[in-house]
Amino acid sequence: MENIRYADLLKGINNSWSIKEKAKYLYHEICKKSSYDERFIYSQNPELLESIYYRKVNVDEYTSPKLICKTLNAIYSELLNRLDIRNKIIKKPSFVNQSIHAEDIALLFYDEKGNPYFTEIAADIQRCKYGMKTQFFGGCDENYEEGKREKVCIIKSDELEAIDLKTGYLTKKGLYSDMIFDLIAKDVKQNNELKKFLSKSGLHIMRDYLKDQGRTDSETLSDEELKQIIQSLDADAIIPLKMKLANMVPHKDKTAGPIENKKYSIQLLKDGILNKSEQRKYDCFDMIKEDGKQVKVLSILRFNLKPEPLYYLYSEDTQQYELLSTEDALKIAKEFKAKNHRDLVEPYDDGGR
């Protein structure tokens, strides 16, 4: 990621905007330019964790935008101060067992009438990067004493949408990217509807699927033959097709790190493509390889099918989940356990840290 100077974000502010509009503009611009430092989640090195947690950033100097909640909120607070917007950093004990003492950080800002609004900027990074509706700006969090619903003002959906339109965040004809995806995905989420979709508009997807499955005749099959194969697919055989659809959705961002890419990819897959029965078959695991100050996060999805499960490995090169053979998946897991003396772990939800 390229170094940036956070003070430059102030140049995009329109002085005629309200406090909420200015605060929201900075919120999504900071998120779009930053990436969560995955080392703070996965590293076991106390010295490295200390350096990340207590890092200070001068907003007037170029700096690496790979940060965590403490630093991101400090930057946000400083930029709000330069706009004379009153704000306050708030903290809570962390639910995560770290080898160093670390608190979770959020921020309140106050509008022209002194009304408080809750924000949790680190938790919205991937949403801002991909044009999704933010979850924590003007919301609440019951885990923070000062972020409880009864202590803050809530920005309703229609007002948030109006703010995002005015500040230029929302540009796709008034639709957030996750809304657009849902409009597309709802027609293919159920298996019968997916079969209709494939037969009508997705024969090329079916050909690619058969090719992936080793069918050498996939290019020579007639449309009618493809449709017959589609109709014969059972629920388990359709899961790889749904993975292909999830991977077809654009989700590349040059400023996104492993955490944002993984969260976004899983959200599109789980919320958009898989139905409830399929979600019950679905597990996600992280494998962490730490080498000095570098932490490599491998994310594996497992669908618990019979006679054997399906595995997908997240590729940083293609930024998609790619089918992994059972043999390779078990080999990776065995090597990981031998080196780290522990099994695969379920993904750690940083909760905005």
ROROVEX-571391 format. One record per residue (C-alpha): x, y, z; residue number from 1; residue in one letter. Coordinates in nm, 3 decimals. Layout:
ROROVEX-571391
{east = X; north = Y; up = Z; n = NUM; res = A}
...
***
This chain:
ROROVEX-571391
{east = 0.000; north = 0.000; up = 0.000; n = 1; res = M}
{east = 0.116; north = 0.351; up = -0.078; n = 2; res = E}
{east = 0.189; north = 0.591; up = 0.204; n = 3; res = N}
{east = -0.064; north = 0.871; up = 0.243; n = 4; res = I}
{east = -0.096; north = 1.205; up = 0.424; n = 5; res = R}
{east = -0.423; north = 1.206; up = 0.614; n = 6; res = Y}
{east = -0.443; north = 1.586; up = 0.640; n = 7; res = A}
{east = -0.497; north = 1.590; up = 0.262; n = 8; res = D}
{east = -0.841; north = 1.441; up = 0.316; n = 9; res = L}
{east = -0.956; north = 1.777; up = 0.453; n = 10; res = L}
{east = -0.929; north = 1.922; up = 0.101; n = 11; res = K}
{east = -1.243; north = 1.734; up = -0.001; n = 12; res = G}
{east = -1.457; north = 1.898; up = 0.266; n = 13; res = I}
{east = -1.726; north = 2.141; up = 0.155; n = 14; res = N}
{east = -1.760; north = 2.416; up = 0.416; n = 15; res = N}
{east = -2.134; north = 2.439; up = 0.353; n = 16; res = S}
{east = -2.188; north = 2.082; up = 0.473; n = 17; res = W}
{east = -2.336; north = 2.007; up = 0.813; n = 18; res = S}
{east = -2.126; north = 1.851; up = 1.089; n = 19; res = I}
{east = -2.273; north = 1.506; up = 1.022; n = 20; res = K}
{east = -2.191; north = 1.541; up = 0.651; n = 21; res = E}
{east = -1.834; north = 1.649; up = 0.719; n = 22; res = K}
{east = -1.786; north = 1.372; up = 0.976; n = 23; res = A}
{east = -1.924; north = 1.108; up = 0.740; n = 24; res = K}
{east = -1.707; north = 1.225; up = 0.450; n = 25; res = Y}
{east = -1.392; north = 1.193; up = 0.663; n = 26; res = L}
{east = -1.513; north = 0.860; up = 0.800; n = 27; res = Y}
{east = -1.542; north = 0.691; up = 0.463; n = 28; res = H}
{east = -1.234; north = 0.860; up = 0.317; n = 29; res = E}
{east = -1.016; north = 0.740; up = 0.606; n = 30; res = I}
{east = -1.160; north = 0.390; up = 0.564; n = 31; res = C}
{east = -1.106; north = 0.388; up = 0.188; n = 32; res = K}
{east = -0.742; north = 0.491; up = 0.229; n = 33; res = K}
{east = -0.660; north = 0.260; up = 0.524; n = 34; res = S}
{east = -0.627; north = -0.111; up = 0.589; n = 35; res = S}
{east = -0.652; north = -0.299; up = 0.917; n = 36; res = Y}
{east = -0.315; north = -0.434; up = 1.028; n = 37; res = D}
{east = -0.380; north = -0.808; up = 1.040; n = 38; res = E}
{east = -0.062; north = -0.863; up = 1.242; n = 39; res = R}
{east = -0.235; north = -0.719; up = 1.547; n = 40; res = F}
{east = -0.501; north = -0.990; up = 1.528; n = 41; res = I}
{east = -0.280; north = -1.287; up = 1.459; n = 42; res = Y}
{east = 0.071; north = -1.215; up = 1.584; n = 43; res = S}
{east = 0.194; north = -1.367; up = 1.910; n = 44; res = Q}
{east = 0.495; north = -1.133; up = 1.929; n = 45; res = N}
{east = 0.447; north = -0.891; up = 2.226; n = 46; res = P}
{east = 0.710; north = -0.647; up = 2.096; n = 47; res = E}
{east = 0.540; north = -0.625; up = 1.758; n = 48; res = L}
{east = 0.195; north = -0.588; up = 1.918; n = 49; res = L}
{east = 0.320; north = -0.306; up = 2.141; n = 50; res = E}
{east = 0.466; north = -0.119; up = 1.843; n = 51; res = S}
{east = 0.139; north = -0.148; up = 1.650; n = 52; res = I}
{east = -0.090; north = -0.058; up = 1.940; n = 53; res = Y}
{east = 0.107; north = 0.248; up = 2.056; n = 54; res = Y}
{east = 0.196; north = 0.377; up = 1.712; n = 55; res = R}
{east = 0.135; north = 0.749; up = 1.665; n = 56; res = K}
{east = 0.066; north = 0.909; up = 1.329; n = 57; res = V}
{east = 0.135; north = 1.269; up = 1.229; n = 58; res = N}
{east = -0.151; north = 1.352; up = 0.991; n = 59; res = V}
{east = 0.070; north = 1.609; up = 0.814; n = 60; res = D}
{east = 0.331; north = 1.351; up = 0.717; n = 61; res = E}
{east = 0.316; north = 1.061; up = 0.472; n = 62; res = Y}
{east = 0.269; north = 0.736; up = 0.657; n = 63; res = T}
{east = 0.176; north = 0.372; up = 0.608; n = 64; res = S}
{east = -0.205; north = 0.342; up = 0.623; n = 65; res = P}
{east = -0.196; north = -0.007; up = 0.775; n = 66; res = K}
{east = -0.345; north = 0.068; up = 1.116; n = 67; res = L}
{east = -0.570; north = -0.051; up = 1.399; n = 68; res = I}
{east = -0.865; north = 0.104; up = 1.583; n = 69; res = C}
{east = -0.656; north = 0.306; up = 1.831; n = 70; res = K}
{east = -0.457; north = 0.485; up = 1.562; n = 71; res = T}
{east = -0.748; north = 0.521; up = 1.320; n = 72; res = L}
{east = -0.960; north = 0.692; up = 1.583; n = 73; res = N}
{east = -0.673; north = 0.920; up = 1.681; n = 74; res = A}
{east = -0.644; north = 1.028; up = 1.316; n = 75; res = I}
{east = -1.020; north = 1.073; up = 1.287; n = 76; res = Y}
{east = -1.027; north = 1.280; up = 1.606; n = 77; res = S}
{east = -0.743; north = 1.506; up = 1.489; n = 78; res = E}
{east = -0.911; north = 1.575; up = 1.154; n = 79; res = L}
{east = -1.242; north = 1.650; up = 1.324; n = 80; res = L}
{east = -1.061; north = 1.888; up = 1.561; n = 81; res = N}
{east = -0.923; north = 2.078; up = 1.261; n = 82; res = R}
{east = -1.281; north = 2.128; up = 1.145; n = 83; res = L}
{east = -1.380; north = 2.248; up = 1.495; n = 84; res = D}
{east = -1.604; north = 1.945; up = 1.539; n = 85; res = I}
{east = -1.620; north = 1.842; up = 1.902; n = 86; res = R}
{east = -1.543; north = 1.476; up = 1.955; n = 87; res = N}
{east = -1.443; north = 1.228; up = 2.222; n = 88; res = K}
{east = -1.247; north = 0.902; up = 2.217; n = 89; res = I}
{east = -1.422; north = 0.627; up = 2.413; n = 90; res = I}
{east = -1.287; north = 0.290; up = 2.526; n = 91; res = K}
{east = -1.398; north = -0.047; up = 2.654; n = 92; res = K}
{east = -1.219; north = -0.360; up = 2.776; n = 93; res = P}
{east = -1.127; north = -0.593; up = 2.494; n = 94; res = S}
{east = -1.296; north = -0.932; up = 2.468; n = 95; res = F}
{east = -0.989; north = -1.068; up = 2.294; n = 96; res = V}
{east = -0.709; north = -1.236; up = 2.486; n = 97; res = N}
{east = -0.394; north = -1.059; up = 2.374; n = 98; res = Q}
{east = -0.041; north = -1.098; up = 2.506; n = 99; res = S}
{east = -0.044; north = -0.723; up = 2.578; n = 100; res = I}
{east = -0.302; north = -0.503; up = 2.747; n = 101; res = H}
{east = -0.519; north = -0.345; up = 2.477; n = 102; res = A}
{east = -0.856; north = -0.170; up = 2.482; n = 103; res = E}
{east = -1.114; north = -0.137; up = 2.209; n = 104; res = D}
{east = -1.152; north = 0.220; up = 2.083; n = 105; res = I}
{east = -1.445; north = 0.412; up = 1.929; n = 106; res = A}
{east = -1.537; north = 0.779; up = 1.894; n = 107; res = L}
{east = -1.829; north = 1.012; up = 1.962; n = 108; res = L}
{east = -1.878; north = 1.337; up = 1.772; n = 109; res = F}
{east = -2.128; north = 1.612; up = 1.846; n = 110; res = Y}
{east = -2.347; north = 1.802; up = 1.599; n = 111; res = D}
{east = -2.436; north = 2.173; up = 1.599; n = 112; res = E}
{east = -2.686; north = 2.120; up = 1.883; n = 113; res = K}
{east = -2.446; north = 1.915; up = 2.093; n = 114; res = G}
{east = -2.614; north = 1.582; up = 2.014; n = 115; res = N}
{east = -2.373; north = 1.282; up = 2.043; n = 116; res = P}
{east = -2.322; north = 1.032; up = 1.760; n = 117; res = Y}
{east = -2.137; north = 0.703; up = 1.790; n = 118; res = F}
{east = -1.879; north = 0.584; up = 1.534; n = 119; res = T}
{east = -1.659; north = 0.273; up = 1.517; n = 120; res = E}
{east = -1.439; north = 0.343; up = 1.217; n = 121; res = I}
{east = -1.221; north = 0.030; up = 1.211; n = 122; res = A}
{east = -1.529; north = -0.192; up = 1.190; n = 123; res = A}
{east = -1.649; north = -0.022; up = 0.871; n = 124; res = D}
{east = -1.328; north = -0.029; up = 0.666; n = 125; res = I}
{east = -1.430; north = -0.305; up = 0.427; n = 126; res = Q}
{east = -1.780; north = -0.158; up = 0.385; n = 127; res = R}
{east = -1.642; north = 0.181; up = 0.283; n = 128; res = C}
{east = -1.388; north = 0.029; up = 0.047; n = 129; res = K}
{east = -1.655; north = -0.155; up = -0.148; n = 130; res = Y}
{east = -1.932; north = 0.106; up = -0.145; n = 131; res = G}
{east = -2.149; north = -0.075; up = 0.107; n = 132; res = M}
{east = -2.380; north = 0.083; up = 0.361; n = 133; res = K}
{east = -2.183; north = 0.157; up = 0.678; n = 134; res = T}
{east = -2.294; north = -0.016; up = 0.995; n = 135; res = Q}
{east = -2.150; north = 0.188; up = 1.279; n = 136; res = F}
{east = -2.158; north = 0.555; up = 1.173; n = 137; res = F}
{east = -2.442; north = 0.710; up = 1.369; n = 138; res = G}
{east = -2.533; north = 0.374; up = 1.518; n = 139; res = G}
{east = -2.470; north = 0.234; up = 1.865; n = 140; res = C}
{east = -2.278; north = -0.037; up = 2.048; n = 141; res = D}
{east = -2.410; north = -0.166; up = 2.379; n = 142; res = E}
{east = -2.060; north = -0.283; up = 2.476; n = 143; res = N}
{east = -1.947; north = 0.079; up = 2.514; n = 144; res = Y}
{east = -2.097; north = 0.255; up = 2.815; n = 145; res = E}
{east = -2.119; north = 0.584; up = 2.624; n = 146; res = E}
{east = -2.221; north = 0.411; up = 2.301; n = 147; res = G}
{east = -2.545; north = 0.260; up = 2.430; n = 148; res = K}
{east = -2.860; north = 0.329; up = 2.230; n = 149; res = R}
{east = -3.019; north = 0.542; up = 2.500; n = 150; res = E}
{east = -2.709; north = 0.764; up = 2.524; n = 151; res = K}
{east = -2.653; north = 0.851; up = 2.157; n = 152; res = V}
{east = -2.854; north = 0.980; up = 1.862; n = 153; res = C}
{east = -2.923; north = 0.731; up = 1.586; n = 154; res = I}
{east = -2.895; north = 0.832; up = 1.220; n = 155; res = I}
{east = -3.177; north = 0.658; up = 1.035; n = 156; res = K}
{east = -3.126; north = 0.484; up = 0.701; n = 157; res = S}
{east = -3.292; north = 0.748; up = 0.485; n = 158; res = D}
{east = -3.088; north = 1.029; up = 0.644; n = 159; res = E}
{east = -2.765; north = 0.831; up = 0.612; n = 160; res = L}
{east = -2.841; north = 0.769; up = 0.244; n = 161; res = E}
{east = -2.905; north = 1.142; up = 0.188; n = 162; res = A}
{east = -2.572; north = 1.224; up = 0.357; n = 163; res = I}
{east = -2.387; north = 0.969; up = 0.144; n = 164; res = D}
{east = -2.542; north = 1.105; up = -0.175; n = 165; res = L}
{east = -2.453; north = 1.463; up = -0.088; n = 166; res = K}
{east = -2.092; north = 1.386; up = 0.007; n = 167; res = T}
{east = -2.031; north = 1.171; up = -0.303; n = 168; res = G}
{east = -1.994; north = 0.835; up = -0.132; n = 169; res = Y}
{east = -2.310; north = 0.698; up = -0.291; n = 170; res = L}
{east = -2.284; north = 0.725; up = -0.669; n = 171; res = T}
{east = -2.447; north = 0.415; up = -0.818; n = 172; res = K}
{east = -2.791; north = 0.567; up = -0.876; n = 173; res = K}
{east = -2.853; north = 0.577; up = -0.503; n = 174; res = G}
{east = -2.777; north = 0.210; up = -0.439; n = 175; res = L}
{east = -2.510; north = 0.073; up = -0.209; n = 176; res = Y}
{east = -2.303; north = -0.208; up = -0.357; n = 177; res = S}
{east = -2.444; north = -0.464; up = -0.113; n = 178; res = D}
{east = -2.797; north = -0.363; up = -0.216; n = 179; res = M}
{east = -2.705; north = -0.411; up = -0.583; n = 180; res = I}
{east = -2.558; north = -0.750; up = -0.505; n = 181; res = F}
{east = -2.867; north = -0.854; up = -0.311; n = 182; res = D}
{east = -3.088; north = -0.755; up = -0.603; n = 183; res = L}
{east = -2.886; north = -0.987; up = -0.827; n = 184; res = I}
{east = -2.838; north = -1.267; up = -0.576; n = 185; res = A}
{east = -3.197; north = -1.301; up = -0.458; n = 186; res = K}
{east = -3.291; north = -1.452; up = -0.796; n = 187; res = D}
{east = -3.031; north = -1.727; up = -0.766; n = 188; res = V}
{east = -3.020; north = -1.788; up = -0.393; n = 189; res = K}
{east = -3.261; north = -2.082; up = -0.394; n = 190; res = Q}
{east = -3.156; north = -2.387; up = -0.590; n = 191; res = N}
{east = -3.461; north = -2.401; up = -0.818; n = 192; res = N}
{east = -3.421; north = -2.034; up = -0.904; n = 193; res = E}
{east = -3.052; north = -2.088; up = -0.963; n = 194; res = L}
{east = -3.126; north = -2.367; up = -1.208; n = 195; res = K}
{east = -3.365; north = -2.136; up = -1.395; n = 196; res = K}
{east = -3.100; north = -1.865; up = -1.400; n = 197; res = F}
{east = -2.830; north = -2.101; up = -1.528; n = 198; res = L}
{east = -3.058; north = -2.243; up = -1.799; n = 199; res = S}
{east = -3.163; north = -1.899; up = -1.916; n = 200; res = K}
{east = -2.858; north = -1.677; up = -1.870; n = 201; res = S}
{east = -2.574; north = -1.882; up = -1.724; n = 202; res = G}
{east = -2.492; north = -2.161; up = -1.967; n = 203; res = L}
{east = -2.140; north = -2.020; up = -1.999; n = 204; res = H}
{east = -2.104; north = -2.051; up = -1.619; n = 205; res = I}
{east = -2.217; north = -2.412; up = -1.644; n = 206; res = M}
{east = -1.960; north = -2.484; up = -1.916; n = 207; res = R}
{east = -1.684; north = -2.340; up = -1.697; n = 208; res = D}
{east = -1.809; north = -2.543; up = -1.402; n = 209; res = Y}
{east = -1.798; north = -2.867; up = -1.600; n = 210; res = L}
{east = -1.450; north = -2.778; up = -1.721; n = 211; res = K}
{east = -1.346; north = -2.725; up = -1.359; n = 212; res = D}
{east = -1.486; north = -3.069; up = -1.284; n = 213; res = Q}
{east = -1.268; north = -3.226; up = -1.556; n = 214; res = G}
{east = -1.533; north = -3.269; up = -1.822; n = 215; res = R}
{east = -1.335; north = -3.258; up = -2.147; n = 216; res = T}
{east = -1.654; north = -3.229; up = -2.354; n = 217; res = D}
{east = -1.777; north = -2.912; up = -2.185; n = 218; res = S}
{east = -1.718; north = -2.694; up = -2.494; n = 219; res = E}
{east = -1.892; north = -2.933; up = -2.735; n = 220; res = T}
{east = -2.209; north = -2.997; up = -2.533; n = 221; res = L}
{east = -2.521; north = -2.845; up = -2.685; n = 222; res = S}
{east = -2.732; north = -2.595; up = -2.494; n = 223; res = D}
{east = -3.004; north = -2.857; up = -2.448; n = 224; res = E}
{east = -2.755; north = -3.105; up = -2.305; n = 225; res = E}
{east = -2.629; north = -2.841; up = -2.065; n = 226; res = L}
{east = -2.983; north = -2.767; up = -1.951; n = 227; res = K}
{east = -3.044; north = -3.135; up = -1.881; n = 228; res = Q}
{east = -2.728; north = -3.151; up = -1.671; n = 229; res = I}
{east = -2.837; north = -2.839; up = -1.483; n = 230; res = I}
{east = -3.173; north = -2.992; up = -1.396; n = 231; res = Q}
{east = -3.004; north = -3.309; up = -1.269; n = 232; res = S}
{east = -2.782; north = -3.124; up = -1.016; n = 233; res = L}
{east = -2.852; north = -3.195; up = -0.650; n = 234; res = D}
{east = -2.815; north = -2.938; up = -0.371; n = 235; res = A}
{east = -2.456; north = -3.032; up = -0.286; n = 236; res = D}
{east = -2.343; north = -3.017; up = -0.648; n = 237; res = A}
{east = -2.479; north = -2.663; up = -0.673; n = 238; res = I}
{east = -2.253; north = -2.526; up = -0.398; n = 239; res = I}
{east = -1.944; north = -2.503; up = -0.626; n = 240; res = P}
{east = -2.160; north = -2.314; up = -0.876; n = 241; res = L}
{east = -2.259; north = -2.069; up = -0.605; n = 242; res = K}
{east = -1.892; north = -2.024; up = -0.520; n = 243; res = M}
{east = -1.830; north = -1.934; up = -0.885; n = 244; res = K}
{east = -2.108; north = -1.675; up = -0.870; n = 245; res = L}
{east = -1.970; north = -1.526; up = -0.548; n = 246; res = A}
{east = -1.626; north = -1.500; up = -0.706; n = 247; res = N}
{east = -1.771; north = -1.328; up = -1.014; n = 248; res = M}
{east = -1.873; north = -1.026; up = -0.806; n = 249; res = V}
{east = -1.603; north = -0.757; up = -0.835; n = 250; res = P}
{east = -1.429; north = -0.718; up = -0.502; n = 251; res = H}
{east = -1.079; north = -0.598; up = -0.568; n = 252; res = K}
{east = -0.940; north = -0.287; up = -0.406; n = 253; res = D}
{east = -0.571; north = -0.204; up = -0.421; n = 254; res = K}
{east = -0.584; north = -0.049; up = -0.073; n = 255; res = T}
{east = -0.755; north = -0.348; up = 0.090; n = 256; res = A}
{east = -0.560; north = -0.589; up = 0.306; n = 257; res = G}
{east = -0.626; north = -0.954; up = 0.396; n = 258; res = P}
{east = -0.880; north = -0.866; up = 0.666; n = 259; res = I}
{east = -1.100; north = -0.647; up = 0.444; n = 260; res = E}
{east = -1.083; north = -0.883; up = 0.147; n = 261; res = N}
{east = -1.168; north = -1.187; up = 0.355; n = 262; res = K}
{east = -1.456; north = -1.023; up = 0.542; n = 263; res = K}
{east = -1.607; north = -0.884; up = 0.224; n = 264; res = Y}
{east = -1.572; north = -1.209; up = 0.033; n = 265; res = S}
{east = -1.730; north = -1.411; up = 0.313; n = 266; res = I}
{east = -2.014; north = -1.160; up = 0.348; n = 267; res = Q}
{east = -2.099; north = -1.179; up = -0.021; n = 268; res = L}
{east = -2.084; north = -1.556; up = -0.014; n = 269; res = L}
{east = -2.279; north = -1.615; up = 0.305; n = 270; res = K}
{east = -2.536; north = -1.335; up = 0.291; n = 271; res = D}
{east = -2.581; north = -1.321; up = -0.083; n = 272; res = G}
{east = -2.541; north = -1.667; up = -0.228; n = 273; res = I}
{east = -2.587; north = -1.939; up = 0.034; n = 274; res = L}
{east = -2.932; north = -2.022; up = 0.167; n = 275; res = N}
{east = -2.986; north = -2.104; up = 0.534; n = 276; res = K}
{east = -2.952; north = -2.480; up = 0.498; n = 277; res = S}
{east = -2.620; north = -2.437; up = 0.315; n = 278; res = E}
{east = -2.493; north = -2.193; up = 0.577; n = 279; res = Q}
{east = -2.532; north = -2.466; up = 0.839; n = 280; res = R}
{east = -2.287; north = -2.680; up = 0.639; n = 281; res = K}
{east = -2.035; north = -2.400; up = 0.614; n = 282; res = Y}
{east = -1.725; north = -2.342; up = 0.831; n = 283; res = D}
{east = -1.446; north = -2.090; up = 0.795; n = 284; res = C}
{east = -1.097; north = -2.132; up = 0.935; n = 285; res = F}
{east = -0.788; north = -1.916; up = 0.952; n = 286; res = D}
{east = -0.436; north = -2.047; up = 0.933; n = 287; res = M}
{east = -0.166; north = -1.806; up = 1.041; n = 288; res = I}
{east = 0.197; north = -1.822; up = 0.941; n = 289; res = K}
{east = 0.418; north = -1.577; up = 1.127; n = 290; res = E}
{east = 0.771; north = -1.505; up = 1.011; n = 291; res = D}
{east = 0.935; north = -1.226; up = 1.204; n = 292; res = G}
{east = 0.719; north = -0.918; up = 1.152; n = 293; res = K}
{east = 0.527; north = -1.065; up = 0.862; n = 294; res = Q}
{east = 0.201; north = -1.250; up = 0.923; n = 295; res = V}
{east = 0.041; north = -1.453; up = 0.647; n = 296; res = K}
{east = -0.327; north = -1.531; up = 0.689; n = 297; res = V}
{east = -0.467; north = -1.827; up = 0.498; n = 298; res = L}
{east = -0.845; north = -1.851; up = 0.497; n = 299; res = S}
{east = -1.017; north = -2.179; up = 0.420; n = 300; res = I}
{east = -1.388; north = -2.245; up = 0.373; n = 301; res = L}
{east = -1.521; north = -2.593; up = 0.434; n = 302; res = R}
{east = -1.859; north = -2.724; up = 0.325; n = 303; res = F}
{east = -1.943; north = -3.032; up = 0.529; n = 304; res = N}
{east = -2.081; north = -3.250; up = 0.251; n = 305; res = L}
{east = -2.094; north = -3.628; up = 0.214; n = 306; res = K}
{east = -1.906; north = -3.844; up = 0.128; n = 307; res = P}
{east = -1.633; north = -3.584; up = 0.177; n = 308; res = E}
{east = -1.624; north = -3.207; up = 0.239; n = 309; res = P}
{east = -1.538; north = -2.937; up = -0.013; n = 310; res = L}
{east = -1.253; north = -2.697; up = 0.067; n = 311; res = Y}
{east = -1.186; north = -2.351; up = -0.078; n = 312; res = Y}
{east = -0.866; north = -2.156; up = -0.015; n = 313; res = L}
{east = -0.866; north = -1.776; up = -0.037; n = 314; res = Y}
{east = -0.605; north = -1.661; up = -0.288; n = 315; res = S}
{east = -0.440; north = -1.324; up = -0.232; n = 316; res = E}
{east = -0.331; north = -1.325; up = -0.598; n = 317; res = D}
{east = -0.680; north = -1.359; up = -0.746; n = 318; res = T}
{east = -0.866; north = -1.233; up = -0.435; n = 319; res = Q}
{east = -1.110; north = -1.519; up = -0.471; n = 320; res = Q}
{east = -1.182; north = -1.851; up = -0.307; n = 321; res = Y}
{east = -1.042; north = -2.135; up = -0.516; n = 322; res = E}
{east = -1.131; north = -2.503; up = -0.488; n = 323; res = L}
{east = -0.878; north = -2.698; up = -0.285; n = 324; res = L}
{east = -0.847; north = -3.074; up = -0.293; n = 325; res = S}
{east = -0.918; north = -3.260; up = 0.030; n = 326; res = T}
{east = -0.564; north = -3.397; up = 0.020; n = 327; res = E}
{east = -0.410; north = -3.051; up = -0.007; n = 328; res = D}
{east = -0.639; north = -2.908; up = 0.261; n = 329; res = A}
{east = -0.548; north = -3.180; up = 0.509; n = 330; res = L}
{east = -0.180; north = -3.146; up = 0.421; n = 331; res = K}
{east = -0.187; north = -2.772; up = 0.491; n = 332; res = I}
{east = -0.371; north = -2.833; up = 0.818; n = 333; res = A}
{east = -0.122; north = -3.101; up = 0.925; n = 334; res = K}
{east = 0.178; north = -2.879; up = 0.844; n = 335; res = E}
{east = 0.019; north = -2.591; up = 1.030; n = 336; res = F}
{east = -0.046; north = -2.800; up = 1.341; n = 337; res = K}
{east = 0.309; north = -2.942; up = 1.337; n = 338; res = A}
{east = 0.461; north = -2.595; up = 1.319; n = 339; res = K}
{east = 0.225; north = -2.410; up = 1.553; n = 340; res = N}
{east = 0.134; north = -2.693; up = 1.792; n = 341; res = H}
{east = -0.237; north = -2.615; up = 1.760; n = 342; res = R}
{east = -0.523; north = -2.692; up = 1.524; n = 343; res = D}
{east = -0.682; north = -2.459; up = 1.274; n = 344; res = L}
{east = -0.868; north = -2.181; up = 1.449; n = 345; res = V}
{east = -1.200; north = -2.031; up = 1.359; n = 346; res = E}
{east = -1.159; north = -1.676; up = 1.226; n = 347; res = P}
{east = -1.119; north = -1.412; up = 1.490; n = 348; res = Y}
{east = -1.385; north = -1.143; up = 1.452; n = 349; res = D}
{east = -1.199; north = -0.829; up = 1.552; n = 350; res = D}
{east = -1.526; north = -0.651; up = 1.632; n = 351; res = G}
{east = -1.389; north = -0.327; up = 1.491; n = 352; res = G}
{east = -1.057; north = -0.331; up = 1.672; n = 353; res = R}
***
